[in-house]
Amino acid sequence: MRSLPPLAFTPGEPAGIGPDLAVLLAHEPPSTPLVVIADRDLLAERGERLGRPIQIVDYPPAPEDFPLPGRLPVLHVPLAVPSRPGRPDPANGPYVLATLDRAIAGCRSGEFAALVTGPVHKGVINEAGIPFTGHTEYLAQATGTRRVVMMLVGAGMRVALATTHLPLRAVADALTPQLLEETLRVLHTALVDRFALAEPRILVAGLNPHAGEGGHLGREELEVIVPVLERLRGEGMRLIGPLPADTLFNPPVLAQGDCVLAMYHDQGLPVLKHASFGQGVNVTLGLPLVRTSVDHGTALDRAGTGEIAPGSLRAAIALAGWLAARGKAADPLS
């Protein structure tokens, strides 16, 4: 990993705990070189507030400047207005996206090896008049990627999602054969190319209780999921399911697969987060760059207090470096 370009870290919402996490990185630098893309004064002020002052090193730093305790390489992007811990301001919504845009550009040019993101506040960005449903969707649009897949990694599990940030009543309509097939192709390719699994086994959840109970509790399994799985099995994919979600996460079932594909956000993620909260990592699959993220939110009530745990960020950095070292995955939809 030492031969890789630095990773880029965007702390996200300036009033949240992202800047606090950056301060902790300065005092306990990761083994992989990393550059923080943020407002330098915000980070310096947050370090003082936490009683852990830092020395800002302007990007690009000299090789000897990172990693060194107390020093933080920063690519400066200015806030629109000053930020106070726990008090988000919609005026800084464009700032959050500007840090992301700079990181994306750097990853695509090879300046950065990967992108690690801190938590953003979707509501505040929307209050700024900017339609925003999440990092995953924004990165897809920014890179012109047709299909991306959100996956969380933690506690020995990998859980990917067929749909992401949708109201529950919209999930069934969104779950089309095309979406499911494209999701499985992206997931399978990433498990092979990024995660070094030669023949990945994917456990596919049903949408309905008891995986539809033979059509008595919903027909999505019979009309959408099963036909797609049978078609892709014919191409050699190792797909198990559709399985009832209420029993899928039992250890004997999980042992039969390398990854779970859940049909919607709150079907799979509560289980993984229960088992690994504070240590889990969010990964976006299908992008022309490596992106990982923390598994938690902005924690506005803890910003500036020092009452945070950096475990998820450290796991995200370690996984980003490992994935970046494997090289670029092929686009399965091209």
PyMOL commands that set and color helices and strands:
alter all, ss='L'
color gray80, all
select helices_A, chain A and resi 18-27+40-49+63-65+90-109+122-127+135-143+168-174+177-193+209-215+220-233+245-248+251-254+265-276+300-302+311-325
alter helices_A, ss='H'
color red, helices_A
select strands_A, chain A and resi 7-10+34-38+55-58+71-76+115-117+149-154+157-161+201-205+238-243+259-262+281-285+291-294
alter strands_A, ss='S'
color yellow, strands_A
deselect
rebuild
show_as cartoon
